[in-house]
Amino acid sequence: MDAAGNLYGTTTDNDSNGGTVFKMGRRNSGWIFSILHTFGVGSDGSDAYGGVVQDAGGVLYGTTCEGGSNGDGTIYRLQPAPTFPASITAPWTETILHNFTDSDRDCPDDELTQDGAGNYYGSTTYGGAYGDGSVFQLSPSGSGFNYNVIYSFSGGSDGNGPYSGVTLDSAGNLYGTTYLGGNGDSGTVYELTPNGSGWTETVFYRFSGSDGDNPAAGVILDGAGNLYGATVSGGCCDSGVVFKLAPSNGGWSYTSLHDFTGSRDGAGPFGGVTLDSSDNLYGTTNGGGSGFGVVFEISH
């Protein structure tokens, strides 16, 4: 959402095309839908599984899982047409900032994270130095951007297969989850800290099944520095959990806030959680309820 309340998003497929970037623009008391870009299953990218982020100038940034010059996905920029007054139907200009290759990627599945210096961060589910996923940084350089892999997962205790992107705190540290790796391939929660010459990874929680299994979504931060997230399975009934990780004596303290039972309360929270100003959590599940999933609230 931008400052004017307009909404932006992506689709992964458009019949014979490779998906779209769209806008829902506010107009009086209603909305106007417009397609800003249609991917052509070619050099401009295809299958935009992640959403988009917007900079202060209204420019959108995102990733595709396929397409590009190597067929391995892209990082792209969409700039609004220089028209005044702005036109709902004016085309936007796409620029490819990075073409992923077999060695540095496979499927960036989530949206990018932006810091105050104009850097963008994201993750790939596979690829990297060991083929088990990576976290990357896209940094402004002159009129373009430099791409750099800042961490490659090795598939063991440090994690394997980050399905989600990363969350940034005020000190510039990055937080995320891996779907596999850790203890018994149940997934991890990790931190990446800048150290002057690079980045240091710390895994501060490894799931073991009874406390959760396989987090597909990332984590979110509250104002006190607590992290919240969800796992797809595990917990009391192997239907997933919502968890909290709180800073404690130089480490982190884990609390399960809810174990899904697979019945009326839902099962399989693939999308993680979001937080309101009163510290209530909201999310969705893929199953349970009447059989088709639920929308849930966990009240503080």
C-alpha positions in Angstrom: 0.0 0.0 0.0 1.3 3.5 -0.8 0.7 6.7 1.1 -2.5 7.4 -0.9 -4.0 4.0 0.0 -3.5 2.4 -3.4 -2.7 -1.3 -3.5 -0.1 -3.1 -5.5 0.4 -6.9 -6.1 1.4 -9.6 -8.5 -0.1 -12.7 -10.2 1.9 -15.8 -11.2 0.0 -16.6 -14.4 -2.1 -14.8 -16.9 -3.4 -17.5 -19.3 -0.6 -17.7 -21.9 1.6 -15.1 -20.2 3.9 -15.2 -17.2 1.8 -13.2 -14.7 1.3 -9.5 -14.0 2.0 -6.6 -11.7 -1.3 -4.8 -10.9 -2.6 -1.8 -9.1 -5.9 -1.2 -7.3 -6.2 2.6 -7.3 -8.6 4.5 -5.1 -11.0 6.7 -7.0 -13.6 8.6 -4.9 -15.4 5.9 -3.0 -14.4 3.1 -5.3 -11.5 1.3 -6.9 -10.0 1.1 -10.4 -8.0 -2.0 -11.4 -5.1 -1.6 -13.8 -2.3 -3.9 -15.0 1.1 -2.1 -14.8 3.1 -4.9 -16.5 2.5 -8.3 -18.1 5.4 -10.7 -18.0 6.0 -12.4 -21.3 7.5 -15.7 -20.3 10.9 -14.5 -21.6 13.7 -12.1 -20.9 11.5 -9.8 -18.7 10.7 -12.6 -16.2 7.9 -15.0 -15.4 6.0 -16.2 -12.3 6.2 -13.4 -9.8 5.4 -15.4 -6.6 6.5 -12.6 -4.3 4.8 -9.2 -4.0 6.4 -5.8 -4.7 7.9 -3.1 -2.5 7.8 0.6 -3.3 10.4 3.3 -2.7 9.8 6.9 -1.8 9.6 7.9 -5.5 6.8 5.4 -6.2 9.0 2.9 -8.0 8.2 -0.8 -7.5 10.8 -3.6 -7.0 10.1 -7.3 -7.2 11.3 -10.7 -8.2 10.3 -13.5 -10.6 10.9 -17.2 -10.1 11.4 -18.0 -13.8 12.3 -16.2 -17.0 15.1 -13.7 -17.5 18.1 -14.1 -19.8 19.0 -17.4 -18.1 15.5 -18.7 -17.5 16.3 -18.7 -13.7 14.3 -15.7 -12.5 14.9 -12.0 -12.2 14.9 -8.9 -9.9 13.0 -6.2 -11.7 12.1 -2.5 -11.3 8.9 -0.9 -12.5 8.9 2.9 -12.9 5.6 4.9 -13.4 5.2 6.7 -16.7 6.3 10.4 -16.5 2.8 11.8 -17.2 1.1 14.7 -15.4 -1.6 14.4 -14.3 -0.9 10.7 -13.7 -2.9 8.4 -15.9 -4.5 5.2 -14.6 -3.8 3.4 -18.0 -0.3 4.8 -18.7 2.3 2.0 -19.1 5.1 1.5 -16.6 8.6 0.8 -17.6 10.3 -2.4 -16.5 14.1 -2.7 -16.0 15.8 -6.0 -15.1 18.3 -5.3 -12.3 19.6 -8.9 -12.0 19.2 -12.1 -13.9 19.6 -15.2 -11.6 21.7 -18.1 -12.7 21.8 -21.8 -11.7 24.7 -21.0 -9.3 23.1 -18.0 -7.4 19.4 -18.8 -7.3 16.4 -20.9 -7.6 13.0 -19.3 -7.1 13.0 -16.2 -5.0 9.5 -16.8 -3.6 8.9 -13.7 -1.4 9.0 -10.0 -1.7 12.1 -7.9 -1.2 13.0 -6.0 2.0 14.2 -2.4 1.7 16.5 -0.5 4.1 16.9 3.3 4.5 20.0 3.4 2.3 18.2 2.0 -0.7 19.5 -1.6 -0.4 17.2 -4.5 -1.1 17.4 -7.9 0.5 15.8 -11.2 -0.3 16.3 -15.0 -0.4 16.3 -17.9 -2.8 14.9 -21.3 -1.9 17.8 -23.2 -3.7 21.0 -22.1 -5.2 23.9 -20.4 -3.4 27.3 -22.0 -2.9 25.8 -25.3 -1.7 22.5 -25.4 -3.6 20.5 -25.1 -0.4 19.4 -21.5 -0.7 20.9 -18.1 -0.1 20.2 -14.5 1.2 21.2 -11.7 -1.2 21.7 -8.0 -1.2 21.0 -5.6 -4.1 22.9 -2.3 -3.5 22.7 0.9 -5.5 25.8 1.7 -7.5 25.9 4.7 -9.8 22.9 4.4 -12.1 22.5 0.7 -11.4 22.7 -2.0 -8.7 25.2 -4.5 -7.6 24.0 -8.0 -6.6 25.8 -9.9 -3.9 25.1 -13.2 -2.1 25.6 -12.4 1.6 25.0 -15.9 2.9 24.7 -19.4 1.4 22.9 -22.1 3.5 24.8 -25.4 3.7 21.8 -27.7 4.2 22.7 -28.8 7.7 22.4 -27.2 11.2 22.4 -23.7 9.7 19.3 -24.3 7.7 18.1 -25.4 4.2 15.6 -23.9 1.8 14.4 -20.4 2.9 10.9 -20.2 1.4 10.3 -16.7 2.7 12.1 -13.3 2.6 13.9 -11.5 5.4 12.8 -9.0 8.1 15.1 -6.0 8.9 15.4 -4.4 12.4 16.5 -0.9 13.2 20.2 -2.0 13.7 20.4 -3.5 10.2 20.2 -7.1 11.2 18.2 -9.5 9.1 15.9 -12.3 10.4 14.3 -15.2 8.5 13.4 -18.9 8.5 14.4 -22.0 6.6 11.9 -24.7 5.8 14.3 -27.5 6.3 17.6 -28.0 8.1 18.3 -27.7 11.8 17.2 -30.6 14.0 15.8 -33.4 11.9 15.1 -31.2 8.9 12.3 -29.3 10.9 13.6 -25.8 10.0 15.3 -22.9 11.7 15.0 -19.2 12.7 18.2 -17.4 11.8 19.8 -13.9 12.1 22.3 -12.3 9.8 24.4 -9.5 11.4 26.7 -7.2 9.4 30.2 -7.4 10.7 32.0 -4.8 8.7 33.5 -7.1 6.1 30.5 -9.3 5.5 27.7 -11.0 7.4 27.6 -13.5 10.3 24.8 -16.0 10.5 23.4 -17.1 13.9 20.8 -19.8 14.2 19.0 -19.0 17.4 16.2 -21.6 17.1 15.9 -25.0 15.6 12.5 -26.7 15.5 12.2 -30.3 16.6 8.6 -31.2 15.6 6.7 -31.0 18.9 7.4 -27.3 19.0 6.7 -26.8 15.3 7.9 -28.2 12.0 8.8 -26.5 8.7 8.1 -22.7 8.8 7.2 -21.6 5.2 6.7 -17.9 6.1 9.2 -15.5 7.7 9.0 -13.8 11.0 7.8 -10.3 12.0 9.1 -7.9 14.7 7.3 -5.9 17.3 8.4 -2.7 19.0 10.1 -4.6 21.8 12.2 -6.8 19.5 10.1 -10.0 19.8 9.8 -12.2 16.8 6.5 -13.9 15.7 5.9 -16.6 13.1 4.2 -19.9 12.2 5.1 -23.4 11.1 3.2 -25.4 8.6 3.1 -28.6 10.6 4.3 -29.9 14.0 3.0 -29.1 17.4 0.5 -31.1 19.4 -1.5 -32.4 16.4 1.0 -31.9 13.6 -1.1 -29.1 12.2 1.3 -26.2 12.8 1.9 -23.6 15.5 2.1 -19.9 16.0 5.2 -19.0 18.0 7.0 -16.1 19.7 10.7 -15.7 20.2 11.7 -13.1 22.9 15.2 -11.7 23.6 16.3 -13.2 26.9 19.7 -12.9 28.7 21.7 -12.7 25.4 19.6 -15.4 23.8 16.1 -16.1 22.8 13.1 -17.6 24.7 10.6 -19.7 22.7 6.9 -19.7 23.4 4.1 -21.6 21.5 1.2 -19.2 21.3 -1.2 -21.7 19.7 -1.0 -25.3 18.5 -3.5 -25.9 15.7 -5.6 -29.1 16.0 -6.5 -29.5 12.4 -10.2 -29.1 13.1 -12.3 -26.0 13.6 -9.3 -23.8 14.5 -7.4 -24.6 11.2 -4.3 -26.5 10.0 -1.2 -25.5 8.1 -0.6 -21.7 8.5 1.6 -21.3 5.4 1.3 -17.5 5.3 2.7 -16.6 8.7 1.2 -13.9 10.8 0.7 -10.1 10.9 0.5 -7.8 14.0 -1.7 -4.9 14.9 -0.9 -2.0 17.2 -2.4 -3.9 20.2 -0.1 -6.9 19.7 -2.9 -9.1 18.3 -1.9 -11.6 15.6 -3.8 -12.5 12.5 -3.3 -15.1 9.8 -4.7 -17.8 7.6 -4.5 -21.6 7.4 -4.6 -23.8 4.4 -6.8 -26.4 5.9 -9.2 -27.1 8.8 -12.3 -25.1 9.6 -15.0 -26.4 7.2 -12.2 -28.1 5.2 -10.9 -25.1 3.3 -9.0 -23.1 5.9 -9.7 -20.3 8.3 -8.8 -16.7 9.1 -7.7 -16.5 12.7 -6.9 -14.0 15.4 -4.7 -14.6 18.5 -5.5 -12.0 21.1 -2.8 -10.5 23.3 
